[in-house]
């Protein structure tokens, strides 16, 4: 199992997340993104902000059908809210389906 830093680096590479856009989102310089990817030492705060920003990008880009521009903070914030709503709806649908199945199973007893 990979460590969280390596998982984050893999996501950056796989999704081709722009270092400049990621830096803006994480509120660090693009040089810190490069340092992070090279395994260099960074403050815990910077590491946390980078990893959280990547998680947000992964959530939005894998949940929504289009790649939202991460360099536009307002649009990306809106995209996060939409992705969160979509995830909540999916979870509600799953819970409803499970409850319906449980009720049907109880009815056959």
Secondary structure as the mmCIF struct_conf table of DSSP 4:
data_model
#
loop_
_struct_conf.conf_type_id
_struct_conf.id
_struct_conf.beg_label_comp_id
_struct_conf.beg_label_asym_id
_struct_conf.beg_label_seq_id
_struct_conf.end_label_comp_id
_struct_conf.end_label_asym_id
_struct_conf.end_label_seq_id
HELX_RH_AL_P HELX_RH_AL_P1 UNK A 4 UNK A 14
TURN_TY1_P TURN_TY1_P1 UNK A 15 UNK A 16
HELX_RH_AL_P HELX_RH_AL_P2 UNK A 19 UNK A 26
TURN_TY1_P TURN_TY1_P2 UNK A 27 UNK A 27
BEND BEND1 UNK A 28 UNK A 28
HELX_RH_AL_P HELX_RH_AL_P3 UNK A 30 UNK A 37
TURN_TY1_P TURN_TY1_P3 UNK A 38 UNK A 39
HELX_RH_AL_P HELX_RH_AL_P4 UNK A 44 UNK A 63
BEND BEND2 UNK A 64 UNK A 66
TURN_TY1_P TURN_TY1_P4 UNK A 70 UNK A 71
HELX_RH_AL_P HELX_RH_AL_P5 UNK A 73 UNK A 107
TURN_TY1_P TURN_TY1_P5 UNK A 108 UNK A 108
#
